Amino acid sequence: MSYGDIMRIQTTGASWQTSQQDRLGYEGVSASHTMAKTDQERMGRYKSIINRVGNDTGIDPALIAGIISRESRAGNALDGGWGDGGRAWGLMQVDITSTGGRHTPQGAWDSEEHIRQATGILVYFIERIRNKFPNWSREEQLKGGIAAYNMGDGNVRSKNVDESTTGGDYSNDVVARAQWYRNNGF
């Protein structure tokens, strides 16, 4: 894909903290893969939308699925489309707060319109990281953009892109989940 190859990104996977969402007794790539697999059936409901948006935006559909898995467990962690205590909307958890993204939700929480909006936000952050770190490889920029999707590009200061992300593992977990999805039908 034009933003880098998700399969070429090195990842440590989910932290212990993140793996405890599913009460796993382990962390790392295998924990991320287990959580992605848990979400696989629900994710299947959105596969055609994810593929369409991915193809239109140049974002690997497996990456979109990885973010959906991490952010909302393919909708399973949402209450009426809302997550994060009512501060984020939809499958990809678009931040609506005045201290965060300040986005206006577009479309139903599980709609193509929502996934397009959120993927557009991801593309915005990848571009910001590309401009901020022009000497990084495309894959490093992509991983930095994934981290920025979680916590803003101002918090990406080095190649240790997850130092300030939720769980200290956001991009590593998303990448591992995306790699699992790529190997399993996306």
Disulfide bonds with the S-S distance in Angstrom:
none
